[in-house]
Amino acid sequence: MKENEIKSPKNKFQNNTKIDKKVYYNDIIVITFVSMPTVQFGIKCLLMDLFADVEKKLYKKYDDLRNTNNMFIANAKPVLRFKKICENNIKDGDIIQIFKLE
């Protein structure tokens, strides 16, 4: 019985620990969002991040963009929001143009 009491808190502690995934320095890229005349903002992300998640980071800085219908262009191609950064062929240092659709 005492042995079970000792194991029980240990198991609870192990189940509650957060597992962090490792990110390597070379996997981090910076993409820059640009919209004339007000927006020019670089965001750090990973190639495996969804573009929608990176877009959320942009909206934290520029909250007024959240209330508009936006189209994003990278390397003369439209960016698909629910694809990963690498699937959109976005690379380190790329510029993402923001166009407000009306």
MMTF fields as JSON, N, C-alpha, C and O atoms, coordinates in Angstrom:
{
  "mmtfVersion": "1.0.0",
  "mmtfProducer": "UNKNOWN",
  "numBonds": 407,
  "numAtoms": 408,
  "numGroups": 102,
  "numChains": 1,
  "numModels": 1,
  "chainsPerModel": [1],
  "groupsPerChain": [102],
  "chainIdList": ["A"],
  "bondAtomList": [4, 2, 8, 6, 12, 10, 16, 14, 20, 18, 24, 22, 28, 26, 32, 30, 36, 34, 40, 38, 44, 42, 48, 46, 52, 50, 56, 54, 60, 58, 64, 62, 68, 66, 72, 70, 76, 74, 80, 78, 84, 82, 88, 86, 92, 90, 96, 94, 100, 98, 104, 102, 108, 106, 112, 110, 116, 114, 120, 118, 124, 122, 128, 126, 132, 130, 136, 134, 140, 138, 144, 142, 148, 146, 152, 150, 156, 154, 160, 158, 164, 162, 168, 166, 172, 170, 176, 174, 180, 178, 184, 182, 188, 186, 192, 190, 196, 194, 200, 198, 204, 202, 208, 206, 212, 210, 216, 214, 220, 218, 224, 222, 228, 226, 232, 230, 236, 234, 240, 238, 244, 242, 248, 246, 252, 250, 256, 254, 260, 258, 264, 262, 268, 266, 272, 270, 276, 274, 280, 278, 284, 282, 288, 286, 292, 290, 296, 294, 300, 298, 304, 302, 308, 306, 312, 310, 316, 314, 320, 318, 324, 322, 328, 326, 332, 330, 336, 334, 340, 338, 344, 342, 348, 346, 352, 350, 356, 354, 360, 358, 364, 362, 368, 366, 372, 370, 376, 374, 380, 378, 384, 382, 388, 386, 392, 390, 396, 394, 400, 398, 404, 402],
  "bondOrderList": [1, 1, 1, 1, 1, 1, 1, 1, 1, 1, 1, 1, 1, 1, 1, 1, 1, 1, 1, 1, 1, 1, 1, 1, 1, 1, 1, 1, 1, 1, 1, 1, 1, 1, 1, 1, 1, 1, 1, 1, 1, 1, 1, 1, 1, 1, 1, 1, 1, 1, 1, 1, 1, 1, 1, 1, 1, 1, 1, 1, 1, 1, 1, 1, 1, 1, 1, 1, 1, 1, 1, 1, 1, 1, 1, 1, 1, 1, 1, 1, 1, 1, 1, 1, 1, 1, 1, 1, 1, 1, 1, 1, 1, 1, 1, 1, 1, 1, 1, 1, 1],
  "groupList": [{"groupName": "MET", "atomNameList": ["N", "CA", "C", "O"], "elementList": ["N", "C", "C", "O"], "formalChargeList": [0, 0, 0, 0], "bondAtomList": [1, 0, 2, 1, 3, 2], "bondOrderList": [1, 1, 2], "singleLetterCode": "M", "chemCompType": "L-PEPTIDE LINKING"}, {"groupName": "LYS", "atomNameList": ["N", "CA", "C", "O"], "elementList": ["N", "C", "C", "O"], "formalChargeList": [0, 0, 0, 0], "bondAtomList": [1, 0, 2, 1, 3, 2], "bondOrderList": [1, 1, 2], "singleLetterCode": "K", "chemCompType": "L-PEPTIDE LINKING"}, {"groupName": "GLU", "atomNameList": ["N", "CA", "C", "O"], "elementList": ["N", "C", "C", "O"], "formalChargeList": [0, 0, 0, 0], "bondAtomList": [1, 0, 2, 1, 3, 2], "bondOrderList": [1, 1, 2], "singleLetterCode": "E", "chemCompType": "L-PEPTIDE LINKING"}, {"groupName": "ASN", "atomNameList": ["N", "CA", "C", "O"], "elementList": ["N", "C", "C", "O"], "formalChargeList": [0, 0, 0, 0], "bondAtomList": [1, 0, 2, 1, 3, 2], "bondOrderList": [1, 1, 2], "singleLetterCode": "N", "chemCompType": "L-PEPTIDE LINKING"}, {"groupName": "ILE", "atomNameList": ["N", "CA", "C", "O"], "elementList": ["N", "C", "C", "O"], "formalChargeList": [0, 0, 0, 0], "bondAtomList": [1, 0, 2, 1, 3, 2], "bondOrderList": [1, 1, 2], "singleLetterCode": "I", "chemCompType": "L-PEPTIDE LINKING"}, {"groupName": "SER", "atomNameList": ["N", "CA", "C", "O"], "elementList": ["N", "C", "C", "O"], "formalChargeList": [0, 0, 0, 0], "bondAtomList": [1, 0, 2, 1, 3, 2], "bondOrderList": [1, 1, 2], "singleLetterCode": "S", "chemCompType": "L-PEPTIDE LINKING"}, {"groupName": "PRO", "atomNameList": ["N", "CA", "C", "O"], "elementList": ["N", "C", "C", "O"], "formalChargeList": [0, 0, 0, 0], "bondAtomList": [1, 0, 2, 1, 3, 2], "bondOrderList": [1, 1, 2], "singleLetterCode": "P", "chemCompType": "L-PEPTIDE LINKING"}, {"groupName": "PHE", "atomNameList": ["N", "CA", "C", "O"], "elementList": ["N", "C", "C", "O"], "formalChargeList": [0, 0, 0, 0], "bondAtomList": [1, 0, 2, 1, 3, 2], "bondOrderList": [1, 1, 2], "singleLetterCode": "F", "chemCompType": "L-PEPTIDE LINKING"}, {"groupName": "GLN", "atomNameList": ["N", "CA", "C", "O"], "elementList": ["N", "C", "C", "O"], "formalChargeList": [0, 0, 0, 0], "bondAtomList": [1, 0, 2, 1, 3, 2], "bondOrderList": [1, 1, 2], "singleLetterCode": "Q", "chemCompType": "L-PEPTIDE LINKING"}, {"groupName": "THR", "atomNameList": ["N", "CA", "C", "O"], "elementList": ["N", "C", "C", "O"], "formalChargeList": [0, 0, 0, 0], "bondAtomList": [1, 0, 2, 1, 3, 2], "bondOrderList": [1, 1, 2], "singleLetterCode": "T", "chemCompType": "L-PEPTIDE LINKING"}, {"groupName": "ASP", "atomNameList": ["N", "CA", "C", "O"], "elementList": ["N", "C", "C", "O"], "formalChargeList": [0, 0, 0, 0], "bondAtomList": [1, 0, 2, 1, 3, 2], "bondOrderList": [1, 1, 2], "singleLetterCode": "D", "chemCompType": "L-PEPTIDE LINKING"}, {"groupName": "VAL", "atomNameList": ["N", "CA", "C", "O"], "elementList": ["N", "C", "C", "O"], "formalChargeList": [0, 0, 0, 0], "bondAtomList": [1, 0, 2, 1, 3, 2], "bondOrderList": [1, 1, 2], "singleLetterCode": "V", "chemCompType": "L-PEPTIDE LINKING"}, {"groupName": "TYR", "atomNameList": ["N", "CA", "C", "O"], "elementList": ["N", "C", "C", "O"], "formalChargeList": [0, 0, 0, 0], "bondAtomList": [1, 0, 2, 1, 3, 2], "bondOrderList": [1, 1, 2], "singleLetterCode": "Y", "chemCompType": "L-PEPTIDE LINKING"}, {"groupName": "GLY", "atomNameList": ["N", "CA", "C", "O"], "elementList": ["N", "C", "C", "O"], "formalChargeList": [0, 0, 0, 0], "bondAtomList": [1, 0, 2, 1, 3, 2], "bondOrderList": [1, 1, 2], "singleLetterCode": "G", "chemCompType": "PEPTIDE LINKING"}, {"groupName": "CYS", "atomNameList": ["N", "CA", "C", "O"], "elementList": ["N", "C", "C", "O"], "formalChargeList": [0, 0, 0, 0], "bondAtomList": [1, 0, 2, 1, 3, 2], "bondOrderList": [1, 1, 2], "singleLetterCode": "C", "chemCompType": "L-PEPTIDE LINKING"}, {"groupName": "LEU", "atomNameList": ["N", "CA", "C", "O"], "elementList": ["N", "C", "C", "O"], "formalChargeList": [0, 0, 0, 0], "bondAtomList": [1, 0, 2, 1, 3, 2], "bondOrderList": [1, 1, 2], "singleLetterCode": "L", "chemCompType": "L-PEPTIDE LINKING"}, {"groupName": "ALA", "atomNameList": ["N", "CA", "C", "O"], "elementList": ["N", "C", "C", "O"], "formalChargeList": [0, 0, 0, 0], "bondAtomList": [1, 0, 2, 1, 3, 2], "bondOrderList": [1, 1, 2], "singleLetterCode": "A", "chemCompType": "L-PEPTIDE LINKING"}, {"groupName": "ARG", "atomNameList": ["N", "CA", "C", "O"], "elementList": ["N", "C", "C", "O"], "formalChargeList": [0, 0, 0, 0], "bondAtomList": [1, 0, 2, 1, 3, 2], "bondOrderList": [1, 1, 2], "singleLetterCode": "R", "chemCompType": "L-PEPTIDE LINKING"}],
  "groupTypeList": [0, 1, 2, 3, 2, 4, 1, 5, 6, 1, 3, 1, 7, 8, 3, 3, 9, 1, 4, 10, 1, 1, 11, 12, 12, 3, 10, 4, 4, 11, 4, 9, 7, 11, 5, 0, 6, 9, 11, 8, 7, 13, 4, 1, 14, 15, 15, 0, 10, 15, 7, 16, 10, 11, 2, 1, 1, 15, 12, 1, 1, 12, 10, 10, 15, 17, 3, 9, 3, 3, 0, 7, 4, 16, 3, 16, 1, 6, 11, 15, 17, 7, 1, 1, 4, 14, 2, 3, 3, 4, 1, 10, 13, 10, 4, 4, 8, 4, 7, 1, 15, 2],
  "groupIdList": [1, 2, 3, 4, 5, 6, 7, 8, 9, 10, 11, 12, 13, 14, 15, 16, 17, 18, 19, 20, 21, 22, 23, 24, 25, 26, 27, 28, 29, 30, 31, 32, 33, 34, 35, 36, 37, 38, 39, 40, 41, 42, 43, 44, 45, 46, 47, 48, 49, 50, 51, 52, 53, 54, 55, 56, 57, 58, 59, 60, 61, 62, 63, 64, 65, 66, 67, 68, 69, 70, 71, 72, 73, 74, 75, 76, 77, 78, 79, 80, 81, 82, 83, 84, 85, 86, 87, 88, 89, 90, 91, 92, 93, 94, 95, 96, 97, 98, 99, 100, 101, 102],
  "secStructList": [7, 2, 2, 2, 2, 2, 2, 2, 2, 2, 2, 2, 2, 2, 2, 2, 7, 7, 7, 7, 7, 7, 7, 7, 4, 4, 4, 3, 3, 3, 3, 3, 3, 3, 3, 6, 6, 6, 3, 3, 3, 3, 3, 3, 3, 3, 6, 6, 1, 5, 2, 2, 2, 2, 2, 2, 2, 2, 2, 2, 2, 7, 4, 4, 4, 4, 4, 1, 3, 3, 3, 3, 3, 3, 6, 6, 3, 3, 7, 7, 6, 6, 1, 5, 6, 4, 4, 4, 6, 7, 7, 6, 6, 7, 3, 3, 3, 3, 3, 3, 3, 7],
  "xCoordList": [0.821, 0.0, 0.872, 0.599, 1.916, 2.813, 3.533, 3.764, 3.882, 4.565, 3.668, 4.146, 2.375, 1.427, 1.286, 1.163, 1.305, 1.223, 2.433, 2.303, 3.585, 4.808, 4.764, 5.151, 4.311, 4.27, 3.192, 3.37, 2.087, 0.963, 1.334, 1.067, 1.937, 2.325, 3.387, 3.396, 4.279, 5.311, 4.669, 5.061, 3.688, 2.996, 2.215, 2.19, 1.572, 0.834, 1.776, 1.446, 2.942, 3.917, 4.399, 4.516, 4.675, 5.149, 4.075, 4.404, 2.825, 1.741, 1.463, 0.924, 1.819, 1.537, 2.693, 2.536, 3.832, 4.964, 4.753, 4.219, 5.182, 5.04, 6.246, 7.39, 5.98, 7.062, 7.327, 6.45, 8.526, 8.907, 9.566, 10.378, 9.205, 9.884, 11.105, 11.1, 12.137, 13.386, 13.303, 12.806, 13.796, 13.862, 15.319, 15.983, 15.799, 17.179, 17.272, 16.381, 18.337, 18.555, 18.388, 17.801, 18.889, 18.826, 17.419, 17.176, 16.495, 15.119, 14.268, 13.159, 14.767, 14.014, 14.219, 15.346, 13.104, 13.191, 12.445, 11.658, 12.713, 12.009, 11.361, 12.018, 10.056, 9.358, 8.83, 8.47, 8.789, 8.384, 7.066, 6.914, 6.117, 4.823, 4.885, 5.376, 4.381, 4.418, 3.066, 2.48, 2.589, 1.392, 1.578, 1.792, 1.499, 1.718, 0.503, -0.609, 0.623, 1.85, 2.19, 3.184, 1.391, 1.513, 2.254, 2.851, 2.243, 2.756, 4.104, 4.269, 5.049, 6.315, 6.795, 7.345, 6.569, 6.77, 7.342, 6.754, 8.485, 9.121, 8.66, 8.521, 8.425, 7.957, 8.835, 9.095, 9.288, 10.049, 9.078, 8.036, 9.422, 8.571, 9.41, 10.607, 8.759, 9.399, 8.783, 7.634, 9.524, 9.009, 7.789, 6.967, 7.66, 6.543, 5.321, 4.31, 5.404, 4.255, 3.187, 3.5, 1.932, 0.851, 0.885, 1.173, 0.59, 0.588, -0.447, -0.218, -1.565, -2.614, -2.086, -2.491, -1.196, -0.615, 0.305, 0.331, 1.051, 1.925, 1.07, 1.402, -0.017, -0.947, -1.505, -1.686, -1.776, -2.258, -1.235, -1.604, 0.047, 1.109, 1.084, 1.291, 0.833, 0.73, -0.436, -0.304, -1.571, -2.756, -2.591, -3.282, -1.698, -1.424, -0.774, -1.027, 0.057, 0.744, -0.146, -0.198, -0.843, -1.702, -3.144, -3.657, -3.777, -5.12, -6.154, -7.139, -5.944, -6.895, -6.989, -8.011, -5.933, -5.96, -6.898, -7.37, -7.158, -8.0, -9.421, -10.094, -9.873, -11.245, -11.392, -12.416, -10.393, -10.448, -10.245, -9.714, -10.677, -10.472, -9.141, -9.015, -8.158, -6.803, -6.388, -6.758, -5.611, -4.995, -3.483, -2.99, -2.759, -1.316, -0.641, -1.051, 0.398, 1.145, 2.61, 3.211, 3.178, 4.6, 5.196, 4.679, 6.267, 6.946, 5.979, 5.996, 5.135, 4.168, 3.103, 2.482, 2.887, 1.859, 1.015, 1.535, -0.277, -1.11, -0.715, -0.343, -0.809, -0.477, -1.759, -2.781, -1.693, -2.822, -2.708, -1.724, -3.722, -3.653, -3.457, -2.732, -4.076, -4.031, -3.018, -3.138, -2.023, -0.872, 0.326, 0.349, 1.31, 2.517, 3.336, 3.161, 4.228, 5.099, 5.882, 5.977, 6.44, 7.232, 6.356, 6.828, 5.103, 4.204, 3.822, 3.459, 3.906, 3.668, 4.943, 4.946, 6.016, 7.324, 7.841, 8.449, 7.595, 8.108, 9.429, 9.546, 10.413, 11.765, 12.2, 11.534, 13.309, 13.866, 14.112, 14.725, 13.629, 13.842, 12.799, 12.863, 11.837, 10.817, 9.916, 9.712, 9.395, 8.474, 7.079, 6.849, 6.143, 4.743, 3.969, 3.926, 3.371, 2.586, 1.151, 0.57, 0.591, -0.774, -1.644, -1.341, -2.723, -3.681, -5.038, -5.523, -5.644, -6.983, -8.004, -8.031, -8.839, -9.888, -11.156, -11.489, -11.849, -13.09, -14.257, -15.375],
  "yCoordList": [-1.188, 0.0, 1.262, 2.208, 1.271, 2.419, 2.592, 3.712, 1.476, 1.536, 2.189, 2.969, 1.875, 2.491, 3.989, 4.768, 4.4, 5.821, 6.572, 7.713, 5.965, 6.602, 6.701, 7.73, 5.676, 5.669, 6.611, 7.218, 6.728, 7.528, 8.994, 9.49, 9.724, 11.12, 11.217, 12.172, 10.231, 10.242, 10.127, 10.838, 9.24, 9.081, 10.342, 10.743, 10.972, 12.201, 13.294, 14.039, 13.389, 14.398, 14.152, 15.095, 12.913, 12.59, 12.874, 13.3, 12.652, 12.89, 14.378, 14.759, 15.218, 16.643, 17.45, 18.647, 16.843, 17.596, 17.911, 17.104, 19.096, 19.561, 19.089, 19.214, 18.554, 18.093, 19.167, 19.493, 19.716, 20.742, 20.091, 19.176, 20.575, 20.06, 20.921, 22.122, 20.305, 21.021, 21.737, 21.199, 22.946, 23.735, 24.097, 24.605, 23.832, 24.152, 25.547, 25.982, 26.23, 27.608, 27.757, 28.734, 26.814, 26.9, 26.674, 26.938, 26.194, 25.972, 27.233, 27.276, 28.253, 29.484, 30.396, 30.624, 30.912, 31.858, 33.135, 33.147, 34.207, 35.474, 35.865, 35.936, 36.118, 36.625, 38.011, 38.281, 38.877, 40.265, 40.53, 40.282, 41.034, 41.435, 42.907, 43.722, 43.249, 44.63, 45.0, 44.25, 46.169, 46.759, 48.266, 48.828, 48.908, 50.346, 51.061, 50.616, 52.1, 52.722, 52.366, 52.862, 51.52, 51.397, 50.171, 50.242, 49.074, 47.822, 47.453, 47.411, 47.19, 46.561, 45.867, 46.495, 44.534, 43.806, 42.425, 41.647, 42.117, 40.808, 39.876, 40.284, 38.622, 37.627, 36.384, 35.869, 35.913, 34.663, 33.496, 33.526, 32.473, 31.29, 30.099, 30.222, 28.954, 27.734, 27.34, 27.684, 26.631, 26.192, 25.293, 25.216, 24.615, 23.692, 24.363, 23.7, 25.67, 26.39, 26.588, 26.764, 26.558, 26.909, 28.42, 29.192, 28.827, 30.255, 30.972, 32.111, 30.338, 30.95, 31.293, 32.304, 30.473, 30.753, 31.969, 32.774, 32.1, 33.258, 34.508, 35.584, 34.358, 35.467, 35.978, 37.183, 35.077, 35.473, 36.361, 37.318, 36.042, 36.869, 38.278, 39.261, 38.367, 39.669, 40.457, 41.653, 39.803, 40.477, 40.904, 41.816, 40.267, 40.727, 42.108, 42.938, 42.344, 43.632, 44.667, 45.824, 44.251, 45.147, 44.651, 44.003, 44.966, 44.466, 44.962, 44.271, 46.15, 46.694, 45.85, 45.885, 45.089, 44.215, 43.018, 42.428, 42.674, 41.516, 41.707, 40.735, 42.948, 43.243, 43.487, 44.005, 43.124, 43.304, 41.961, 41.02, 41.89, 40.681, 40.849, 41.696, 40.047, 40.216, 39.065, 37.909, 39.429, 38.434, 38.615, 39.741, 37.511, 37.549, 36.995, 35.967, 37.69, 37.289, 37.115, 38.001, 35.963, 35.693, 35.17, 34.223, 35.783, 35.368, 35.327, 34.39, 36.356, 36.536, 35.436, 35.228, 34.729, 33.689, 33.909, 34.339, 33.62, 33.756, 32.727, 31.595, 33.156, 32.28, 31.603, 32.258, 30.296, 29.523, 29.456, 28.946, 29.975, 30.162, 28.879, 28.884, 27.79, 26.58, 25.564, 24.365, 26.065, 25.244, 25.723, 26.844, 24.855, 25.207, 26.219, 26.384, 26.886, 27.878, 27.234, 27.811, 26.05, 25.379, 24.964, 24.973, 24.603, 24.217, 25.413, 25.247, 26.61, 27.835, 28.348, 29.43, 27.582, 27.95, 29.286, 30.058, 29.55, 30.752, 30.388, 29.36, 31.233, 30.976, 32.117, 33.148, 31.919, 32.927, 34.222, 34.221, 35.323, 36.64, 37.045, 38.157, 36.181, 36.519, 37.64, 37.796, 38.403, 39.483, 39.049, 38.603, 39.18, 38.833, 40.136, 40.948, 40.331, 41.535, 41.311, 40.253, 42.311, 42.241, 43.145, 44.321, 42.567, 43.35, 43.236, 42.136, 44.387, 44.398, 44.268, 45.081, 43.244, 43.037, 43.723, 43.682, 44.342, 45.033, 44.555, 45.03],
  "zCoordList": [0.0, 0.0, 0.0, -0.739, 0.827, 0.869, -0.459, -0.914, -1.071, -2.371, -3.425, -4.249, -3.402, -4.335, -4.083, -5.028, -2.801, -2.472, -3.002, -3.446, -2.963, -3.465, -4.985, -5.539, -5.662, -7.122, -7.667, -8.722, -6.951, -7.435, -7.676, -8.77, -6.714, -6.991, -8.086, -8.862, -8.147, -9.178, -10.56, -11.485, -10.705, -11.985, -12.35, -13.514, -11.353, -11.622, -12.108, -13.03, -11.492, -11.895, -13.322, -14.106, -13.661, -15.002, -16.054, -17.161, -15.738, -16.69, -16.9, -17.938, -15.94, -16.036, -16.61, -16.847, -16.838, -17.36, -18.827, -19.587, -19.202, -20.573, -21.381, -20.942, -22.547, -23.41, -24.448, -25.249, -24.435, -25.398, -26.595, -26.457, -27.773, -28.952, -29.199, -28.927, -29.711, -29.974, -31.311, -32.301, -31.31, -32.534, -32.744, -31.841, -33.927, -34.241, -34.84, -35.57, -34.532, -34.97, -36.478, -36.942, -37.23, -38.693, -39.248, -40.425, -38.428, -38.874, -38.761, -39.293, -38.079, -37.879, -39.084, -39.525, -39.609, -40.72, -40.326, -39.379, -41.074, -40.869, -42.182, -43.22, -42.123, -43.292, -42.947, -41.802, -43.94, -43.719, -44.413, -45.609, -43.647, -44.193, -44.546, -43.765, -45.74, -46.209, -46.798, -47.578, -46.409, -47.0, -46.943, -45.868, -48.069, -48.102, -47.561, -47.844, -46.831, -46.349, -44.907, -44.375, -44.261, -42.799, -42.284, -41.21, -42.986, -42.422, -43.02, -44.239, -42.155, -42.516, -41.25, -40.346, -41.204, -39.96, -40.237, -40.989, -39.633, -39.761, -38.652, -37.499, -39.013, -38.047, -38.144, -39.232, -36.98, -36.918, -36.948, -36.293, -37.709, -37.767, -38.22, -38.479, -38.307, -38.782, -40.114, -40.393, -40.926, -42.217, -42.073, -42.987, -40.943, -40.729, -40.085, -39.849, -39.798, -39.238, -40.302, -41.479, -39.887, -40.796, -41.027, -40.112, -42.256, -42.546, -41.684, -41.277, -41.401, -40.574, -39.178, -38.604, -38.626, -37.314, -37.367, -36.436, -38.448, -38.621, -38.823, -38.327, -39.545, -39.769, -38.434, -38.264, -37.495, -36.168, -35.46, -34.78, -35.62, -35.02, -35.612, -34.901, -36.905, -37.563, -36.972, -36.71, -36.759, -36.239, -34.781, -34.327, -34.052, -32.687, -32.714, -31.841, -33.712, -33.843, -34.535, -34.117, -35.59, -36.368, -36.272, -37.185, -35.161, -34.883, -35.897, -36.158, -36.47, -37.429, -38.701, -39.386, -39.027, -40.209, -40.017, -40.989, -38.773, -38.467, -38.996, -39.335, -39.066, -39.465, -40.961, -41.407, -41.729, -43.178, -43.862, -43.273, -45.113, -45.909, -46.638, -47.522, -46.269, -46.786, -47.693, -47.489, -48.693, -49.568, -49.431, -49.383, -49.368, -49.196, -50.449, -50.989, -50.899, -52.087, -51.703, -51.096, -52.064, -51.84, -53.139, -53.732, -53.571, -54.801, -55.984, -56.782, -56.084, -57.174, -57.223, -58.265, -56.105, -56.031, -54.782, -53.752, -54.862, -53.658, -52.599, -52.909, -51.351, -50.23, -49.758, -49.557, -49.585, -49.073, -47.554, -47.017, -46.87, -45.426, -44.636, -43.641, -45.042, -44.232, -44.739, -44.488, -45.453, -45.823, -45.014, -44.505, -44.909, -44.17, -44.961, -46.168, -44.251, -44.879, -46.027, -47.11, -45.797, -46.84, -48.024, -49.161, -47.785, -48.87, -49.743, -50.907, -49.178, -49.937, -50.604, -51.192, -50.515, -51.095, -50.576, -51.317, -49.301, -48.65, -48.001, -47.333, -48.202, -47.699, -46.777, -46.69, -46.102, -45.206, -45.965, -47.032, -45.407, -46.01, -47.033, -47.557, -47.336, -48.338, -47.807, -46.603, -48.753, -48.451, -48.843, -49.967, -47.908, -48.143, -48.296, -47.373, -49.435, -49.669, -49.214, -49.455, -48.561, -48.049, -48.929, -49.132, -49.44, -50.225, -49.547, -49.279, -49.272, -48.667, -49.79, -50.715, -49.704, -50.68, -50.209, -49.025, -51.12, -50.728, -51.517, -51.315]
}
